[in-house]
């Protein structure tokens, strides 16, 4: 944890005033009752405490971005104590639901979740609903089931079902995580992500430094969670964010060891590490996957580390590091797998890259997200 504490100090020293953004432009929505889903678009969440927004960009065929409007979530962003580049310190705060063509955005400062319908690069706000806890930071979806991770008061998960383009809270699907509510600093001692295994049978939560564990809830056929999770302790790893690997595996970013690791999640909920590769960078926290490639975001080094996977993740080969703007956080890859977009939180800049066949990244340009300093949450198509 000393490395992470030093990171917070370093980022605080590096923090500068966010670039002034252009005024919000309300993008038109044609009122189509049958949204077509996202395509040729990138959506970024500002997490602004004065008023959260989702900023839309149109993606051209060559990967270049053009601003396409800003959408109020009707909620407030939030800032965890100790954070600089990553005010939510989480992955999955902006999540796309392909089955229903919906976008879910957390409003950490309002304890709510906003639901948007998606049509191309346009959004329409459908609903704002309570998150079932305090300070929501991550959303996961599988078929008709949605879970929200709340970060404060020891952490909790709240389950929902999707009906007619909106979320319905399932009160019996609320589970406290039982983490230490007073551990500090908040941004390293709050849970980092909630997500499903690939087959949707289990729900996984990372605790970061508050226990340094993976919590796995078994789900029944309706999507209801077990009363308590199975806990796998990973001393010193500080598990932060993950993406699924097949039906029962994860690729995990570890902030404590600054590594990417492969885990198998067994039927009984226990987790076993299969492989690990050190990034050699600082504050390896976020991760995104495309084909047989992984890219880890290193907030402390302001880099993206490329990793090639083989043998179902049992082999991990580090390809190298690509510099970004200061404070690399959340990232997303376009639907065709050709382009990667990374949020950088110190100045609120969105970096665009082409993904080359050898796994290297070629810089394409940047966009300054209005009021986006410290923001997290990104989805790309």
C-alpha positions as CSV (number, residue, x, y, z in Angstrom):
1,X,0.0,0.0,0.0
2,X,3.0,2.3,0.3
3,X,3.2,2.4,-3.5
4,X,-0.4,3.5,-3.8
5,X,-0.1,6.1,-1.1
6,X,3.0,7.5,-2.9
7,X,0.9,7.5,-6.1
8,X,-1.8,9.7,-4.5
9,X,0.8,12.2,-3.4
10,X,2.5,12.2,-6.8
11,X,-0.8,12.7,-8.6
12,X,-1.9,15.4,-6.2
13,X,1.3,17.3,-7.0
14,X,0.8,16.9,-10.7
15,X,-2.9,18.0,-10.6
16,X,-3.6,21.1,-12.7
17,X,-6.7,23.0,-13.5
18,X,-8.9,21.2,-15.9
19,X,-9.0,22.7,-19.4
20,X,-12.1,24.8,-19.9
21,X,-14.7,22.8,-21.9
22,X,-17.0,24.1,-24.5
23,X,-20.6,24.6,-23.4
24,X,-22.8,21.5,-23.4
25,X,-24.7,21.0,-26.6
26,X,-28.0,19.2,-26.4
27,X,-28.0,16.5,-29.0
28,X,-31.2,15.7,-30.8
29,X,-33.0,12.5,-30.3
30,X,-35.7,11.5,-32.8
31,X,-38.0,9.8,-30.3
32,X,-37.8,6.4,-32.0
33,X,-39.4,3.9,-29.7
34,X,-37.1,1.1,-31.0
35,X,-33.5,2.2,-30.3
36,X,-31.0,0.7,-32.6
37,X,-28.2,0.5,-30.0
38,X,-24.8,2.1,-30.1
39,X,-22.7,2.2,-33.2
40,X,-19.7,4.4,-34.4
41,X,-19.7,6.1,-31.0
42,X,-17.8,6.7,-27.8
43,X,-19.5,7.7,-24.6
44,X,-17.6,9.2,-21.6
45,X,-18.9,10.0,-18.1
46,X,-17.7,13.3,-16.5
47,X,-18.6,12.4,-12.9
48,X,-18.8,16.1,-12.2
49,X,-20.0,16.8,-8.6
50,X,-21.8,19.9,-9.8
51,X,-23.8,17.8,-12.3
52,X,-22.9,14.5,-13.9
53,X,-23.0,14.2,-17.7
54,X,-22.4,11.7,-20.4
55,X,-20.4,13.2,-23.3
56,X,-21.0,11.6,-26.7
57,X,-18.5,11.4,-29.6
58,X,-19.1,10.1,-33.1
59,X,-16.4,7.7,-34.3
60,X,-15.3,7.9,-37.9
61,X,-14.1,4.8,-39.8
62,X,-10.5,5.9,-39.2
63,X,-11.0,6.1,-35.4
64,X,-11.2,9.9,-35.2
65,X,-13.7,11.4,-32.8
66,X,-16.1,14.3,-33.3
67,X,-18.1,15.7,-30.3
68,X,-21.7,14.8,-30.7
69,X,-23.3,16.3,-27.6
70,X,-23.6,16.2,-23.8
71,X,-26.4,14.6,-21.8
72,X,-27.3,15.4,-18.3
73,X,-27.8,12.4,-16.0
74,X,-30.0,14.4,-13.6
75,X,-27.6,13.3,-10.9
76,X,-24.3,14.4,-9.3
77,X,-20.8,12.9,-9.6
78,X,-18.8,12.1,-6.5
79,X,-15.2,12.3,-5.3
80,X,-13.6,9.7,-3.0
81,X,-11.2,11.1,-0.4
82,X,-7.6,10.8,-1.6
83,X,-8.4,10.5,-5.3
84,X,-6.9,12.8,-8.0
85,X,-7.1,11.2,-11.4
86,X,-9.8,8.7,-10.5
87,X,-12.6,10.1,-8.4
88,X,-14.6,6.9,-8.4
89,X,-11.6,4.6,-8.3
90,X,-13.6,1.9,-10.1
91,X,-14.3,0.2,-13.4
92,X,-17.7,-0.2,-15.0
93,X,-19.2,3.1,-13.9
94,X,-20.6,3.6,-17.4
95,X,-22.0,0.3,-18.7
96,X,-23.7,-0.7,-22.0
97,X,-26.5,-3.2,-22.1
98,X,-26.6,-4.7,-25.6
99,X,-29.7,-6.8,-25.1
100,X,-31.8,-3.8,-24.4
101,X,-29.7,-1.0,-26.1
102,X,-29.4,0.8,-22.7
103,X,-26.6,2.7,-21.1
104,X,-26.2,2.8,-17.3
105,X,-24.4,5.7,-15.6
106,X,-23.7,5.9,-11.9
107,X,-24.3,9.2,-10.0
108,X,-22.1,8.6,-7.0
109,X,-23.0,12.0,-5.4
110,X,-26.7,11.3,-5.6
111,X,-26.8,7.6,-4.8
112,X,-28.6,7.0,-8.1
113,X,-28.2,5.3,-11.5
114,X,-29.3,6.9,-14.8
115,X,-30.7,4.8,-17.6
116,X,-30.4,6.0,-21.2
117,X,-31.6,4.5,-24.4
118,X,-29.0,4.4,-27.1
119,X,-29.4,5.1,-30.9
120,X,-26.1,5.4,-32.7
121,X,-24.2,8.2,-30.9
122,X,-27.4,9.7,-29.4
123,X,-28.9,9.1,-25.9
124,X,-32.3,9.7,-24.4
125,X,-32.7,9.6,-20.6
126,X,-35.3,7.0,-19.6
127,X,-35.0,6.8,-15.8
128,X,-33.1,7.8,-12.7
129,X,-33.3,5.2,-9.9
130,X,-31.8,4.7,-6.4
131,X,-28.7,2.6,-6.3
132,X,-29.7,0.7,-3.2
133,X,-26.8,2.0,-1.2
134,X,-24.3,4.9,-0.9
135,X,-21.9,6.1,-3.6
136,X,-22.5,3.7,-6.6
137,X,-19.3,3.1,-8.6
138,X,-19.9,0.1,-10.9
139,X,-22.7,-1.5,-12.9
140,X,-22.8,-5.0,-14.4
141,X,-25.4,-6.6,-16.7
142,X,-26.1,-10.1,-18.0
143,X,-29.2,-10.8,-20.0
144,X,-32.1,-9.2,-18.0
145,X,-30.2,-8.9,-14.7
146,X,-28.3,-5.8,-13.5
147,X,-26.2,-5.3,-10.4
148,X,-24.9,-2.1,-8.9
149,X,-21.9,-1.8,-6.6
150,X,-22.1,0.8,-3.9
151,X,-18.7,1.8,-2.4
152,X,-19.3,3.4,1.0
153,X,-20.7,2.2,4.4
154,X,-18.8,-1.0,4.0
155,X,-19.9,-1.6,0.4
156,X,-23.0,-3.4,-1.0
157,X,-24.5,-4.8,-4.1
158,X,-28.0,-4.2,-5.3
159,X,-29.8,-6.3,-7.9
160,X,-32.3,-5.1,-10.6
161,X,-34.1,-6.6,-13.5
162,X,-34.7,-4.9,-16.8
163,X,-38.3,-4.3,-18.0
164,X,-39.6,-2.0,-20.7
165,X,-36.4,0.0,-20.9
166,X,-36.1,0.6,-17.2
167,X,-34.7,-1.0,-14.1
168,X,-36.8,-2.6,-11.4
169,X,-35.1,-2.9,-8.0
170,X,-35.3,-6.4,-6.5
171,X,-35.2,-5.6,-2.8
172,X,-34.3,-9.2,-1.8
173,X,-31.2,-9.0,-4.0
174,X,-29.4,-6.5,-1.7
175,X,-26.2,-7.8,0.0
176,X,-23.8,-5.9,2.3
177,X,-20.1,-6.6,1.7
178,X,-19.0,-6.1,5.3
179,X,-15.8,-4.2,4.4
180,X,-14.3,-1.8,6.9
181,X,-16.2,1.5,6.4
182,X,-13.6,3.6,8.1
183,X,-10.5,2.4,6.2
184,X,-8.5,5.2,4.6
185,X,-7.8,6.6,2.1
186,X,-11.2,6.0,0.6
187,X,-10.0,5.7,-3.0
188,X,-7.8,2.7,-2.3
189,X,-10.1,1.1,0.4
190,X,-13.4,1.0,-1.4
191,X,-14.6,-1.9,-3.7
192,X,-13.5,-1.5,-7.3
193,X,-15.8,-3.4,-9.6
194,X,-18.8,-5.7,-9.9
195,X,-19.1,-8.1,-12.8
196,X,-20.5,-11.4,-14.0
197,X,-18.4,-14.4,-15.0
198,X,-18.8,-15.2,-18.7
199,X,-21.6,-17.7,-18.2
200,X,-23.5,-15.4,-15.9
201,X,-23.7,-17.9,-13.1
202,X,-21.5,-15.9,-10.6
203,X,-21.1,-12.3,-9.6
204,X,-17.6,-11.1,-8.7
205,X,-16.6,-8.0,-6.6
206,X,-13.0,-6.7,-6.1
207,X,-12.3,-5.1,-2.7
208,X,-9.0,-3.3,-3.6
209,X,-7.0,-2.7,-0.4
210,X,-10.0,-3.3,1.9
211,X,-9.2,-7.0,2.4
212,X,-7.4,-7.4,-0.9
213,X,-9.9,-10.1,-2.0
214,X,-12.2,-11.4,-4.6
215,X,-15.8,-11.9,-3.4
216,X,-17.8,-14.3,-5.5
217,X,-21.6,-14.6,-5.1
218,X,-23.4,-17.6,-6.6
219,X,-26.5,-16.7,-8.5
220,X,-29.7,-18.7,-8.9
221,X,-31.6,-19.1,-12.1
222,X,-33.5,-15.9,-11.5
223,X,-30.4,-13.9,-10.8
224,X,-30.7,-13.7,-7.0
225,X,-27.3,-13.8,-5.1
226,X,-26.3,-16.2,-2.4
227,X,-26.6,-14.8,1.2
228,X,-22.9,-14.5,1.5
229,X,-20.0,-14.5,-0.9
230,X,-17.0,-16.9,-1.1
231,X,-13.9,-14.9,-0.3
232,X,-10.5,-15.5,-1.9
233,X,-7.8,-13.5,-0.2
234,X,-5.0,-12.1,-2.4
235,X,-2.5,-10.5,0.1
236,X,-0.8,-7.5,-1.3
237,X,-2.4,-7.8,-4.7
238,X,-5.0,-5.1,-4.3
239,X,-7.4,-6.5,-6.9
240,X,-8.9,-3.5,-8.8
241,X,-10.6,-4.3,-12.1
242,X,-11.2,-7.3,-14.4
243,X,-12.7,-8.6,-17.7
244,X,-14.1,-12.1,-18.2
245,X,-11.9,-14.8,-19.7
246,X,-14.2,-17.4,-21.2
247,X,-17.1,-18.8,-19.1
248,X,-15.4,-19.1,-15.7
249,X,-12.2,-17.0,-15.8
250,X,-11.0,-13.5,-15.2
251,X,-8.2,-11.3,-16.3
252,X,-7.4,-9.1,-13.3
253,X,-5.6,-5.8,-12.9
254,X,-3.7,-5.7,-9.5
255,X,-2.8,-2.3,-8.2
256,X,-0.6,-3.7,-5.3
257,X,1.6,-5.8,-7.5
258,X,1.3,-3.7,-10.6
259,X,0.5,-6.9,-12.6
260,X,-2.1,-8.5,-14.8
261,X,-3.2,-12.0,-13.7
262,X,-5.4,-14.8,-14.9
263,X,-7.8,-16.4,-12.5
264,X,-10.2,-19.4,-12.8
265,X,-13.4,-19.0,-10.8
266,X,-14.5,-22.5,-9.6
267,X,-18.1,-23.7,-9.2
268,X,-17.7,-23.4,-5.4
269,X,-16.7,-19.7,-5.8
270,X,-13.0,-20.0,-5.0
271,X,-10.5,-18.4,-7.3
272,X,-7.2,-19.8,-8.5
273,X,-4.4,-17.8,-10.2
274,X,-3.2,-19.4,-13.4
275,X,-0.7,-16.8,-14.6
276,X,0.7,-13.4,-13.9
277,X,2.7,-10.7,-15.7
278,X,4.2,-7.6,-14.2
279,X,3.6,-4.4,-16.1
280,X,6.7,-2.6,-14.5
281,X,4.5,0.5,-14.1
282,X,2.8,2.3,-11.3
283,X,-0.9,1.9,-10.2
284,X,-2.0,-0.8,-12.6
285,X,-5.7,-0.5,-12.1
286,X,-7.9,-0.8,-15.2
287,X,-8.0,-3.4,-17.9
288,X,-9.7,-3.9,-21.3
289,X,-9.6,-6.8,-23.7
290,X,-9.7,-7.1,-27.5
291,X,-9.2,-10.5,-29.3
292,X,-6.1,-12.1,-27.7
293,X,-4.8,-8.7,-26.3
294,X,-5.2,-7.0,-23.0
295,X,-4.4,-3.4,-22.2
296,X,-3.9,-2.3,-18.6
297,X,-4.1,1.4,-17.5
298,X,-1.3,2.6,-15.2
299,X,-2.5,5.8,-13.5
300,X,0.8,6.4,-11.8
301,X,2.9,6.0,-14.9
302,X,0.5,7.5,-17.4
303,X,0.8,4.5,-19.7
304,X,-1.1,1.6,-21.2
305,X,0.6,-1.8,-21.0
306,X,-0.2,-4.3,-23.8
307,X,-0.3,-8.0,-22.9
308,X,-0.8,-10.9,-25.3
309,X,-2.6,-13.9,-24.0
310,X,-2.3,-17.6,-25.1
311,X,-3.4,-21.0,-23.9
312,X,-6.7,-19.6,-22.5
313,X,-4.9,-17.0,-20.5
314,X,-2.3,-19.4,-19.0
315,X,0.4,-17.5,-20.9
316,X,0.7,-13.8,-20.6
317,X,3.4,-11.9,-22.6
318,X,4.0,-8.2,-21.9
319,X,4.3,-6.3,-25.2
320,X,5.4,-2.9,-24.0
321,X,4.1,0.4,-22.8
322,X,2.4,3.3,-24.6
323,X,2.4,6.8,-23.1
324,X,-0.8,8.7,-22.5
325,X,-1.8,12.0,-21.1
326,X,-1.5,12.3,-17.3
327,X,-3.4,9.9,-15.1
328,X,-4.5,7.0,-17.3
329,X,-7.8,5.5,-16.0
330,X,-10.7,3.8,-17.8
331,X,-10.4,2.5,-21.4
332,X,-12.7,0.9,-24.0
333,X,-12.2,-0.6,-27.4
334,X,-14.4,-0.1,-30.5
335,X,-16.7,-2.8,-31.6
336,X,-14.5,-3.7,-34.6
337,X,-11.5,-4.0,-32.3
338,X,-9.4,-1.5,-34.3
339,X,-9.4,1.4,-31.9
340,X,-8.8,2.0,-28.2
341,X,-9.9,5.0,-26.2
342,X,-8.4,5.9,-22.8
343,X,-9.6,8.4,-20.3
344,X,-6.9,10.3,-18.5
345,X,-8.1,11.9,-15.3
346,X,-5.6,14.6,-14.4
347,X,-6.7,17.0,-17.1
348,X,-9.8,15.2,-18.3
349,X,-8.4,14.2,-21.7
350,X,-9.6,11.4,-23.9
351,X,-6.8,9.7,-25.9
352,X,-7.4,7.8,-29.1
353,X,-5.2,5.0,-30.5
354,X,-5.2,2.5,-33.4
355,X,-4.7,-1.1,-32.3
356,X,-2.1,-2.6,-34.6
357,X,-1.8,-6.3,-35.5
358,X,1.3,-6.7,-33.3
359,X,-0.5,-5.3,-30.3
360,X,1.2,-1.9,-30.4
361,X,-0.8,1.3,-30.3
362,X,-0.6,4.3,-32.6
363,X,-1.8,7.6,-31.2
364,X,-4.6,9.2,-33.3
365,X,-5.3,12.4,-31.3
366,X,-7.0,13.7,-28.2
367,X,-10.3,15.3,-27.1
368,X,-10.7,17.4,-23.9
369,X,-13.8,16.2,-22.1
370,X,-15.8,19.2,-20.8
371,X,-15.6,19.2,-17.0
372,X,-14.0,15.8,-17.3
373,X,-11.1,16.0,-14.9
374,X,-11.2,13.0,-12.5
375,X,-14.0,11.4,-14.5
376,X,-14.3,7.7,-15.1
377,X,-16.6,5.6,-17.2
378,X,-16.3,4.9,-20.9
379,X,-18.1,2.8,-23.5
380,X,-17.1,2.5,-27.2
381,X,-18.7,1.0,-30.3
